[in-house]
Amino acid sequence: MGQLPLWVDLTDSPVLVVGAGRAAAVKIPPLLSAGARVRVVAPAASEAVRALAFGGRLTWESRPFSAGDVAGMRLVVAAVGDLAVHRAVWDAARQAGAWVIDAAWPEQGQATFGAVVRRDPLVLGIATGGVAPRVAARIRAELEAAYGPEWSAYCRLMGEVRAWARAKLPPERRRRAWERLEALPLLEWIRRGERSRATEAAWAVLKEEVDGHER
């Protein structure tokens, strides 16, 4: 299956999950982490899904699926074991123009969940098209070890620096500033708990470039 990796902003987007068993319980947390408004339709639910519903994390409607449930949905997750219901979800979603993630046969879906390492705002994703999830999980573990929580602070600092530099410096000065920043051990300082040192050094570089530009 040909795939194009996309990072989709699901913040406050309506997502329908049909089914509330083990498969749904695995698919729902990443959707919630992405900020989606999750609506679950299923006659019965696992303890994990019930806990999320009772905690106000999602909406669970204890009833069978209806074709009208897909209306207005940005994404539909088919997580049911009944083949007839599964086909009904697929048909309704396609007619409504919504993308479908197939929890039972991921290689046949229009989209798949990859293994994800989050170091917000840095997100690392691994996908095998749904055919080798254990391989993706193994690579995720390796990336989690290689990219620790210090990468979150580092990316946020560099994002702040970039936004400020774009507003204050011409292109040639920005390139020079970025080269100087990349030569500093900012990530290592943050890893050692010296975040203030990294921040002060980064802003010192920018100040020097601004002063040089204005002279």
Secondary structure, DSSP 8 states (H G I E B T S, - for coil): ----------TT-EEEEE--SHHHHHHHHHHHHTT-EEEEE-SS--HHHHHHHHTTSSEEE-S---GGGGTT-SEEEE--S-HHHHHHHHHHHHHHT-EEEESSSGGGSSB---EEEEETTEEEEE--TTS-HHHHHHHHHHHHHHS-THHHHHHHHHHHHHHHHHHHS-HHHHHHHHHHHHHS-HHHHHHTT-HHHHHHHHHHHHHHHHHHHH-
